[in-house]
């Protein structure tokens, strides 16, 4: 006999399979859309930019004589005869191209060399007061890939790169101390540079104190021939 007080449980709710399918489809669309947006941003970031940046100057040292003052510039290409000057937005070491008659022009390019990742491998001509490493930067970050080196000469009468003046890259006619530090000629302990060679046997006549340097990759000489 059936229990008149027994309550029949309600039927189980039906699963809304259609709603679940819609939710999955929406999620997939969102994921795919986000992926393509991210790829688009990555492509934009990979385009080369031309915003100037600069690196601190390097001074000559006893182990590495003749290293010039230098800075880097990621601006457009340079050619001989172009002028440039400090870039206020990248102070204190930034440089940018300017017109030679511009009030901000401080130097003129006297030669353009191919860049090198090896220190001291680029040798500018005598009279070079400063060297600017030109590079192309991707994404506007970092120092970029070096492309050229601008050999610049000051537009003013100050020319530390002239032979004997005590600055710029080391060249024949400069002077150094017994520790191979470049100094202005005429000072106490200054020795005249007669040649820059690979071995002491290559030094010219008149050499009395050849200075052998610590090996440096890229530098075209290992011995400074001096008159002592």
Buried (B, 14 or more C-beta within 10 A) or exposed (E): EEEEEEEEEEEEEEEEEEEEEEEEEEEEEEEEEEEEEEEEEEEEEEEEEEBBBBBEBBEBEBEBBBBBBBBBBBBEEBEEEBBBBBBEEBEEBBBBBBEEEEEEBBBBBBBBBEBBEEEBBBBBEBBBBBBBBBBBBEEBEEEBEBBBBBBBBBBEEEBBBBBBBBBBBBBBBBBBBEEBBBBEBEEEEBBBBBBBBEEEEBBEEEBEBBBEBEEBEEBEBBBBBBEE
